[in-house]
Amino acid sequence: MSLLDRRTLLLGATALLAGCATAPAPRAHLPRVTFAHRPPINFNVAKIDVVNSFRSTGQAPHIEHQVPISPAAVARQWAQDRLVAKGNVGLLRYEIMDASIRAVPLKVDKSLGNALKALADTRYEGRIEVRLRVNAPGGTGDAVAVVTRTRTALENLTLNERDELLIQFVEELGRDLDRRLEAEISQHLTGFLA
């Protein structure tokens, strides 16, 4: 093997190793947000349609499309796990109207007293809105559930820590949605329950 071939081989191996060293760490298995442990809500309808009408802009300050577990996925999972059609006729439409998260930059005061502190630099604002509409032989009924939540993040969080914070944030939004939907169904749609 010539000196030029050895140098080329060595240079290629070095580049390969350098590429491995800078590759992002594999993401840990994401938790699955589920409501299967909660009792089903049985409706006297033949069919349940789950529709996601929310469309992310994909632009700042909206970040729901970048979150490891999206609010829309959690809202859809709620419907799949909790709503059951137990009738012969009628339709329940479960529509996701909003499933957004906004990242709002906060002013960071780096004055002398705060220079060594980790300060909050971002406020996350989450919102889920769901509409339930029942069309059944006994009539029609509507219920709307809206949940909101905010959380701040410190400026010194790593990307993995920020992802963990956002996953927990969306899980909390899901728990809020579960409680709100139960209350709305109990208040407005009990006549349609099986």
GROMACS elastic network, one bead per residue, 0.5 to 0.9 nm:
[ bonds ]
;  ai    aj funct       b0    kb
    1     4     6  0.82198   500
    1     5     6  0.61836   500
    1     6     6  0.66953   500
    2     5     6  0.51885   500
    2     6     6  0.63507   500
    2     7     6  0.87184   500
    3     6     6  0.51352   500
    3     7     6  0.62080   500
    3     8     6  0.86108   500
    4     7     6  0.51553   500
    4     8     6  0.61437   500
    4     9     6  0.85889   500
    5     8     6  0.50713   500
    5     9     6  0.60840   500
    5    10     6  0.85286   500
    6     9     6  0.50433   500
    6    10     6  0.60011   500
    6    11     6  0.84201   500
    7    10     6  0.50200   500
    7    11     6  0.59209   500
    7    12     6  0.84336   500
    8    11     6  0.50880   500
    8    12     6  0.60778   500
    8    13     6  0.85959   500
    9    12     6  0.51260   500
    9    13     6  0.61628   500
    9    14     6  0.85821   500
   10    13     6  0.51327   500
   10    14     6  0.60874   500
   10    15     6  0.85866   500
   11    14     6  0.51167   500
   11    15     6  0.61863   500
   11    16     6  0.86283   500
   12    15     6  0.51310   500
   12    16     6  0.61718   500
   12    17     6  0.86830   500
   13    16     6  0.50363   500
   13    17     6  0.61889   500
   13    18     6  0.85617   500
   14    17     6  0.51568   500
   14    18     6  0.60916   500
   14    19     6  0.85713   500
   15    18     6  0.50470   500
   15    19     6  0.61400   500
   15    20     6  0.86882   500
   16    19     6  0.51337   500
   16    20     6  0.63782   500
   16    21     6  0.88130   500
   17    20     6  0.50649   500
   17    21     6  0.62923   500
   17    22     6  0.88743   500
   18    21     6  0.51043   500
   18    22     6  0.64852   500
   18    23     6  0.87815   500
   19    22     6  0.53675   500
   19    23     6  0.62048   500
   20    23     6  0.52514   500
   20    24     6  0.87233   500
   21    24     6  0.84475   500
   22    25     6  0.87362   500
   23    26     6  0.87360   500
   24    27     6  0.84944   500
   25    28     6  0.89009   500
   27    30     6  0.79070   500
   27   160     6  0.83499   500
   30    68     6  0.75318   500
   30    69     6  0.79596   500
   30   167     6  0.86610   500
   31    69     6  0.85593   500
   31   167     6  0.84359   500
   32    69     6  0.83647   500
   33    69     6  0.83045   500
   33    73     6  0.87398   500
   33    74     6  0.64825   500
   33    77     6  0.75597   500
   33    78     6  0.88871   500
   33   170     6  0.89954   500
   33   171     6  0.66634   500
   33   174     6  0.81058   500
   34    37     6  0.75923   500
   34    74     6  0.77047   500
   34    77     6  0.64249   500
   34    78     6  0.70523   500
   34    81     6  0.71441   500
   35    38     6  0.54979   500
   35    39     6  0.84954   500
   35    77     6  0.72747   500
   35    78     6  0.59114   500
   35    79     6  0.88616   500
   35    80     6  0.86146   500
   35    81     6  0.55442   500
   35    82     6  0.67727   500
   35   174     6  0.89654   500
   35   175     6  0.88425   500
   35   178     6  0.82635   500
   36    39     6  0.74182   500
   36    40     6  0.80694   500
   36    78     6  0.83945   500
   36    80     6  0.87351   500
   36    81     6  0.51164   500
   36    82     6  0.69539   500
   37    81     6  0.85512   500
   38    81     6  0.80541   500
   38    82     6  0.70712   500
   39    81     6  0.87548   500
   39    82     6  0.67048   500
   40    81     6  0.71119   500
   40    83     6  0.59306   500
   40    84     6  0.65107   500
   41    82     6  0.55552   500
   41    83     6  0.50689   500
   41    84     6  0.60269   500
   41    85     6  0.87142   500
   41   182     6  0.87249   500
   41   193     6  0.75811   500
   41   194     6  0.84390   500
   42    45     6  0.86826   500
   42    82     6  0.81932   500
   42    83     6  0.61759   500
   42    85     6  0.60127   500
   42    86     6  0.60788   500
   42    87     6  0.89077   500
   42   192     6  0.87684   500
   42   193     6  0.57436   500
   42   194     6  0.53245   500
   43    46     6  0.84489   500
   43    48     6  0.89154   500
   43    83     6  0.73214   500
   43    84     6  0.61110   500
   43    85     6  0.52312   500
   43    86     6  0.57680   500
   43    87     6  0.70025   500
   43    92     6  0.79247   500
   43   190     6  0.89193   500
   43   192     6  0.58080   500
   44    84     6  0.87460   500
   44    85     6  0.62698   500
   44    86     6  0.51857   500
   44    88     6  0.75483   500
   44    89     6  0.78165   500
   44    90     6  0.75020   500
   44    91     6  0.87656   500
   44   136     6  0.79462   500
   44   191     6  0.89633   500
   44   192     6  0.56084   500
   44   193     6  0.54318   500
   45    48     6  0.74889   500
   45    84     6  0.86370   500
   45    85     6  0.52714   500
   45    86     6  0.59398   500
   45    88     6  0.61454   500
   45    89     6  0.53189   500
   45    91     6  0.53557   500
   45    92     6  0.66316   500
   45   134     6  0.81268   500
   45   135     6  0.81788   500
   45   136     6  0.65777   500
   45   192     6  0.78244   500
   45   193     6  0.85626   500
   45   194     6  0.82845   500
   46    85     6  0.54621   500
   46    86     6  0.63760   500
   46    90     6  0.53040   500
   46    91     6  0.60894   500
   46    92     6  0.82912   500
   46   136     6  0.89838   500
   47    84     6  0.84862   500
   47    85     6  0.56631   500
   47    86     6  0.84280   500
   47    87     6  0.80679   500
   47    88     6  0.84377   500
   47    89     6  0.76125   500
   47    90     6  0.66319   500
   47    92     6  0.63756   500
   47    93     6  0.84918   500
   48    79     6  0.89112   500
   48    83     6  0.77371   500
   48    84     6  0.75054   500
   48    85     6  0.63202   500
   48    90     6  0.88329   500
   48    91     6  0.58068   500
   48    93     6  0.58571   500
   48    94     6  0.72313   500
   49    91     6  0.74254   500
   49    92     6  0.62844   500
   49    94     6  0.60199   500
   49    95     6  0.80890   500
   50    76     6  0.70863   500
   50    79     6  0.71241   500
   50    80     6  0.82627   500
   50    92     6  0.85649   500
   50    93     6  0.61679   500
   50    95     6  0.59713   500
   50    96     6  0.79178   500
   51    54     6  0.89753   500
   51    76     6  0.82752   500
   51    93     6  0.74325   500
   51    94     6  0.61965   500
   51    96     6  0.62308   500
   51    97     6  0.88203   500
   52    55     6  0.80834   500
   52    72     6  0.74019   500
   52    76     6  0.78549   500
   52    94     6  0.85026   500
   52    95     6  0.57983   500
   52    97     6  0.68444   500
   52    98     6  0.85470   500
   53    95     6  0.66322   500
   53    96     6  0.57209   500
   53    97     6  0.54431   500
   53    98     6  0.76556   500
   54    72     6  0.79437   500
   54    95     6  0.88623   500
   54    96     6  0.62381   500
   54    97     6  0.51701   500
   54    98     6  0.52025   500
   54    99     6  0.65357   500
   54   100     6  0.83927   500
   55    58     6  0.86003   500
   55    97     6  0.88447   500
   55    98     6  0.80730   500
   55    99     6  0.84918   500
   55   100     6  0.89787   500
   56    59     6  0.79928   500
   56    62     6  0.73229   500
   56    63     6  0.83988   500
   56    64     6  0.71558   500
   56    65     6  0.69102   500
   56    98     6  0.89243   500
   56    99     6  0.82484   500
   56   100     6  0.72036   500
   57    60     6  0.81838   500
   57    62     6  0.69122   500
   57    63     6  0.89444   500
   57    65     6  0.87782   500
   58    61     6  0.87299   500
   58    62     6  0.63619   500
   58    63     6  0.69272   500
   58    64     6  0.79205   500
   58    65     6  0.63886   500
   58    66     6  0.85911   500
   59    62     6  0.55938   500
   59    63     6  0.72589   500
   60    63     6  0.66100   500
   60   102     6  0.75696   500
   60   103     6  0.75228   500
   60   104     6  0.89545   500
   61   101     6  0.82298   500
   61   102     6  0.51038   500
   61   103     6  0.52474   500
   61   104     6  0.64270   500
   61   105     6  0.87107   500
   62    65     6  0.77690   500
   62    66     6  0.88467   500
   62   100     6  0.68959   500
   62   101     6  0.57282   500
   62   103     6  0.63773   500
   62   104     6  0.89381   500
   63    66     6  0.52742   500
   63    67     6  0.66031   500
   63   100     6  0.76011   500
   63   101     6  0.56628   500
   63   102     6  0.57854   500
   63   103     6  0.65662   500
   64    67     6  0.53778   500
   64    68     6  0.87311   500
   64    69     6  0.84919   500
   64    70     6  0.58520   500
   64    71     6  0.70860   500
   64    72     6  0.85539   500
   64    99     6  0.75482   500
   64   100     6  0.55175   500
   64   102     6  0.73121   500
   64   126     6  0.86672   500
   65    68     6  0.83259   500
   65    69     6  0.88891   500
   65    70     6  0.68055   500
   65   100     6  0.86932   500
   65   101     6  0.86897   500
   66    69     6  0.85171   500
   66    70     6  0.79653   500
   67    70     6  0.57063   500
   67    71     6  0.86026   500
   67   101     6  0.86367   500
   67   163     6  0.70588   500
   67   166     6  0.66006   500
   67   167     6  0.73063   500
   67   170     6  0.87266   500
   68   163     6  0.67725   500
   68   164     6  0.87077   500
   68   166     6  0.76729   500
   68   167     6  0.65494   500
   69    72     6  0.85389   500
   69    73     6  0.68583   500
   69    74     6  0.75105   500
   69   166     6  0.81571   500
   69   167     6  0.61067   500
   69   170     6  0.70468   500
   69   171     6  0.85690   500
   70    73     6  0.52417   500
   70    74     6  0.65625   500
   70    75     6  0.88140   500
   70    99     6  0.77768   500
   70   100     6  0.84117   500
   70   101     6  0.87917   500
   70   167     6  0.84490   500
   70   170     6  0.70712   500
   71    74     6  0.50792   500
   71    75     6  0.61686   500
   71    76     6  0.85899   500
   71    98     6  0.87728   500
   71    99     6  0.51311   500
   71   100     6  0.67679   500
   71   101     6  0.79231   500
   71   126     6  0.81763   500
   71   127     6  0.81239   500
   71   128     6  0.69386   500
   71   170     6  0.59633   500
   71   171     6  0.84285   500
   71   173     6  0.75772   500
   71   174     6  0.75163   500
   72    75     6  0.50615   500
   72    76     6  0.61001   500
   72    77     6  0.84958   500
   72    96     6  0.71479   500
   72    98     6  0.78330   500
   72    99     6  0.50975   500
   72   100     6  0.79595   500
   72   128     6  0.77993   500
   73    76     6  0.51065   500
   73    77     6  0.60512   500
   73    78     6  0.86422   500
   73    99     6  0.87751   500
   74    78     6  0.62331   500
   74    79     6  0.88989   500
   74   170     6  0.76874   500
   74   171     6  0.77323   500
   74   173     6  0.85730   500
   74   174     6  0.60878   500
   75    78     6  0.51755   500
   75    79     6  0.67238   500
   75    80     6  0.89596   500
   75    96     6  0.70774   500
   75    99     6  0.78762   500
   75   128     6  0.76480   500
   75   129     6  0.88614   500
   75   130     6  0.79097   500
   75   174     6  0.68751   500
   75   177     6  0.77040   500
   75   178     6  0.89323   500
   76    79     6  0.53162   500
   76    80     6  0.63920   500
   76    81     6  0.87479   500
   76    94     6  0.88164   500
   76    95     6  0.89886   500
   76    96     6  0.77165   500
   77    80     6  0.50225   500
   77    81     6  0.60209   500
   77    82     6  0.83925   500
   78    81     6  0.52722   500
   78    82     6  0.58558   500
   78    83     6  0.78096   500
   78   174     6  0.78955   500
   78   177     6  0.84852   500
   78   178     6  0.72905   500
   79    82     6  0.54264   500
   79    83     6  0.52974   500
   79    84     6  0.85796   500
   79    94     6  0.73349   500
   80    83     6  0.61858   500
   80    84     6  0.81448   500
   81    84     6  0.82773   500
   85    88     6  0.85561   500
   85    91     6  0.85208   500
   85    92     6  0.82125   500
   85   194     6  0.84822   500
   86   193     6  0.87946   500
   86   194     6  0.64242   500
   87    90     6  0.74308   500
   87   194     6  0.73696   500
   89   136     6  0.66996   500
   89   137     6  0.73566   500
   90   134     6  0.74477   500
   90   135     6  0.55235   500
   90   137     6  0.65885   500
   91   133     6  0.81418   500
   91   134     6  0.58098   500
   91   135     6  0.52890   500
   91   136     6  0.63060   500
   92   132     6  0.68275   500
   92   133     6  0.57094   500
   92   135     6  0.64852   500
   92   136     6  0.82375   500
   93   131     6  0.78809   500
   93   132     6  0.56488   500
   93   133     6  0.51740   500
   93   134     6  0.64029   500
   93   135     6  0.83951   500
   94   130     6  0.69692   500
   94   131     6  0.59135   500
   94   133     6  0.67496   500
   94   134     6  0.88771   500
   95   129     6  0.85406   500
   95   130     6  0.55800   500
   95   131     6  0.51683   500
   95   132     6  0.64025   500
   95   133     6  0.83337   500
   96    99     6  0.70964   500
   96   128     6  0.76452   500
   96   129     6  0.61678   500
   96   131     6  0.66310   500
   97   128     6  0.74938   500
   97   129     6  0.53017   500
   97   130     6  0.55394   500
   97   131     6  0.70095   500
   98   127     6  0.66601   500
   98   128     6  0.50901   500
   98   130     6  0.71202   500
   98   146     6  0.87655   500
   99   126     6  0.75185   500
   99   127     6  0.57260   500
   99   129     6  0.66764   500
   99   130     6  0.87690   500
  100   125     6  0.80175   500
  100   126     6  0.56820   500
  100   127     6  0.53972   500
  100   128     6  0.66397   500
  101   124     6  0.65232   500
  101   125     6  0.54151   500
  101   127     6  0.65129   500
  101   128     6  0.89621   500
  102   123     6  0.80358   500
  102   124     6  0.56123   500
  102   125     6  0.51168   500
  102   126     6  0.65281   500
  102   127     6  0.88865   500
  103   122     6  0.62609   500
  103   123     6  0.58114   500
  103   125     6  0.66162   500
  104   121     6  0.85254   500
  104   122     6  0.55329   500
  104   123     6  0.50827   500
  104   124     6  0.62642   500
  104   125     6  0.76356   500
  105   108     6  0.89419   500
  105   121     6  0.59095   500
  105   123     6  0.64416   500
  105   124     6  0.88440   500
  106   120     6  0.70760   500
  106   122     6  0.52586   500
  106   123     6  0.67903   500
  107   120     6  0.85205   500
  107   121     6  0.66176   500
  107   122     6  0.85994   500
  108   119     6  0.66839   500
  108   120     6  0.71159   500
  108   121     6  0.59990   500
  108   155     6  0.87727   500
  109   114     6  0.67200   500
  109   115     6  0.81842   500
  109   119     6  0.80272   500
  110   113     6  0.76481   500
  110   114     6  0.53755   500
  110   115     6  0.50905   500
  110   116     6  0.85008   500
  110   117     6  0.87224   500
  110   119     6  0.87902   500
  111   114     6  0.54103   500
  111   115     6  0.59097   500
  112   115     6  0.51926   500
  112   116     6  0.81658   500
  113   116     6  0.75727   500
  113   117     6  0.82751   500
  114   117     6  0.52545   500
  114   118     6  0.79872   500
  114   119     6  0.79154   500
  115   118     6  0.82408   500
  118   121     6  0.89698   500
  118   154     6  0.61346   500
  118   155     6  0.61493   500
  118   156     6  0.61539   500
  119   153     6  0.82322   500
  119   154     6  0.52885   500
  119   155     6  0.58270   500
  119   156     6  0.78920   500
  120   123     6  0.77454   500
  120   152     6  0.60850   500
  120   153     6  0.52718   500
  120   155     6  0.56545   500
  120   156     6  0.87000   500
  121   152     6  0.74285   500
  121   153     6  0.62761   500
  121   154     6  0.57421   500
  121   155     6  0.51358   500
  121   156     6  0.89299   500
  122   151     6  0.84079   500
  122   152     6  0.56008   500
  122   153     6  0.53759   500
  122   154     6  0.71368   500
  122   155     6  0.75378   500
  123   150     6  0.67526   500
  123   151     6  0.56469   500
  123   153     6  0.63922   500
  124   149     6  0.81452   500
  124   150     6  0.54024   500
  124   151     6  0.52150   500
  124   152     6  0.60344   500
  124   153     6  0.77782   500
  124   166     6  0.84850   500
  124   169     6  0.87284   500
  125   148     6  0.73036   500
  125   149     6  0.59746   500
  125   151     6  0.68530   500
  125   152     6  0.88772   500
  126   147     6  0.81600   500
  126   148     6  0.55031   500
  126   149     6  0.52438   500
  126   150     6  0.62015   500
  126   151     6  0.86667   500
  126   169     6  0.82177   500
  126   170     6  0.78523   500
  126   173     6  0.74015   500
  127   146     6  0.72426   500
  127   147     6  0.57212   500
  127   149     6  0.66609   500
  127   150     6  0.89551   500
  127   173     6  0.77490   500
  128   145     6  0.80186   500
  128   146     6  0.57569   500
  128   147     6  0.54220   500
  128   148     6  0.66047   500
  128   173     6  0.75944   500
  128   174     6  0.86061   500
  128   177     6  0.74381   500
  129   144     6  0.71764   500
  129   145     6  0.56600   500
  129   147     6  0.65553   500
  129   148     6  0.87660   500
  129   177     6  0.85328   500
  130   143     6  0.83827   500
  130   144     6  0.57425   500
  130   145     6  0.52934   500
  130   146     6  0.65495   500
  130   177     6  0.87265   500
  130   181     6  0.83146   500
  131   142     6  0.72441   500
  131   143     6  0.58313   500
  131   145     6  0.64760   500
  131   146     6  0.88147   500
  132   141     6  0.80414   500
  132   142     6  0.56137   500
  132   143     6  0.51843   500
  132   144     6  0.62726   500
  132   145     6  0.84319   500
  132   185     6  0.85496   500
  132   189     6  0.89799   500
  133   140     6  0.72381   500
  133   141     6  0.57202   500
  133   143     6  0.66722   500
  133   144     6  0.87634   500
  134   139     6  0.79428   500
  134   140     6  0.52489   500
  134   141     6  0.50687   500
  134   142     6  0.64212   500
  134   143     6  0.89746   500
  134   189     6  0.81532   500
  134   192     6  0.76679   500
  135   138     6  0.80924   500
  135   139     6  0.62015   500
  135   141     6  0.69531   500
  136   139     6  0.53574   500
  136   140     6  0.61302   500
  136   141     6  0.86985   500
  136   192     6  0.78667   500
  137   140     6  0.81425   500
  138   191     6  0.84521   500
  138   192     6  0.79279   500
  139   192     6  0.88174   500
  140   192     6  0.87526   500
  141   188     6  0.70728   500
  141   189     6  0.61918   500
  141   191     6  0.86843   500
  141   192     6  0.80812   500
  142   185     6  0.88362   500
  142   188     6  0.68084   500
  142   189     6  0.70811   500
  143   181     6  0.83714   500
  143   184     6  0.59260   500
  143   185     6  0.66335   500
  143   187     6  0.84419   500
  143   188     6  0.60055   500
  143   189     6  0.71295   500
  144   181     6  0.78414   500
  144   184     6  0.68630   500
  144   185     6  0.88402   500
  145   177     6  0.72607   500
  145   180     6  0.59057   500
  145   181     6  0.56480   500
  145   183     6  0.86807   500
  145   184     6  0.65272   500
  146   177     6  0.73648   500
  146   180     6  0.73330   500
  146   181     6  0.85035   500
  147   173     6  0.70048   500
  147   174     6  0.88445   500
  147   176     6  0.63700   500
  147   177     6  0.59875   500
  147   180     6  0.72721   500
  148   173     6  0.71143   500
  148   176     6  0.82305   500
  148   177     6  0.89503   500
  149   169     6  0.80779   500
  149   172     6  0.82514   500
  149   173     6  0.66335   500
  149   176     6  0.87330   500
  150   169     6  0.82690   500
  151   165     6  0.88913   500
  151   169     6  0.74590   500
  153   156     6  0.85918   500
  153   157     6  0.74635   500
  153   162     6  0.75083   500
  153   165     6  0.79264   500
  154   157     6  0.59538   500
  154   162     6  0.89250   500
  155   158     6  0.87764   500
  157   160     6  0.79203   500
  157   161     6  0.56425   500
  157   162     6  0.59462   500
  158   161     6  0.50783   500
  158   162     6  0.61457   500
  158   163     6  0.85858   500
  159   162     6  0.50461   500
  159   163     6  0.61512   500
  159   164     6  0.86385   500
  160   163     6  0.50125   500
  160   164     6  0.61891   500
  160   165     6  0.86048   500
  161   164     6  0.50274   500
  161   165     6  0.61628   500
  161   166     6  0.86568   500
  162   165     6  0.50181   500
  162   166     6  0.62184   500
  162   167     6  0.86244   500
  163   166     6  0.51025   500
  163   167     6  0.61177   500
  163   168     6  0.86147   500
  164   167     6  0.50971   500
  164   168     6  0.62067   500
  164   169     6  0.84680   500
  165   168     6  0.52401   500
  165   169     6  0.60648   500
  165   170     6  0.87677   500
  166   170     6  0.61601   500
  166   171     6  0.85179   500
  167   170     6  0.52631   500
  167   171     6  0.62152   500
  167   172     6  0.86827   500
  168   171     6  0.50070   500
  168   172     6  0.61941   500
  168   173     6  0.86512   500
  169   172     6  0.51907   500
  169   173     6  0.63295   500
  169   174     6  0.87389   500
  170   174     6  0.61924   500
  170   175     6  0.87457   500
  171   175     6  0.63829   500
  171   176     6  0.87138   500
  172   175     6  0.50725   500
  172   176     6  0.62219   500
  172   177     6  0.85502   500
  173   176     6  0.50389   500
  173   177     6  0.61157   500
  173   178     6  0.86631   500
  174   178     6  0.61771   500
  174   179     6  0.88038   500
  175   178     6  0.50602   500
  175   179     6  0.64901   500
  175   180     6  0.87059   500
  176   179     6  0.53507   500
  176   180     6  0.61739   500
  176   181     6  0.86004   500
  177   180     6  0.50507   500
  177   181     6  0.59122   500
  177   182     6  0.84202   500
  178   181     6  0.53916   500
  178   182     6  0.62561   500
  178   183     6  0.87522   500
  179   182     6  0.52751   500
  179   183     6  0.63271   500
  179   184     6  0.87788   500
  180   183     6  0.51445   500
  180   184     6  0.61789   500
  180   185     6  0.86073   500
  181   184     6  0.50450   500
  181   185     6  0.59925   500
  181   186     6  0.83584   500
  182   185     6  0.52487   500
  182   186     6  0.60545   500
  182   187     6  0.85771   500
  183   186     6  0.50916   500
  183   187     6  0.61206   500
  183   188     6  0.85931   500
  184   187     6  0.50663   500
  184   188     6  0.58763   500
  184   189     6  0.74962   500
  185   188     6  0.53337   500
  185   190     6  0.63267   500
  185   193     6  0.89605   500
  186   189     6  0.60833   500
  186   190     6  0.54641   500
  187   190     6  0.68621   500
  188   191     6  0.80356   500
  189   192     6  0.56176   500
  189   193     6  0.70691   500
  190   193     6  0.53455   500
  190   194     6  0.88459   500
  191   194     6  0.85238   500
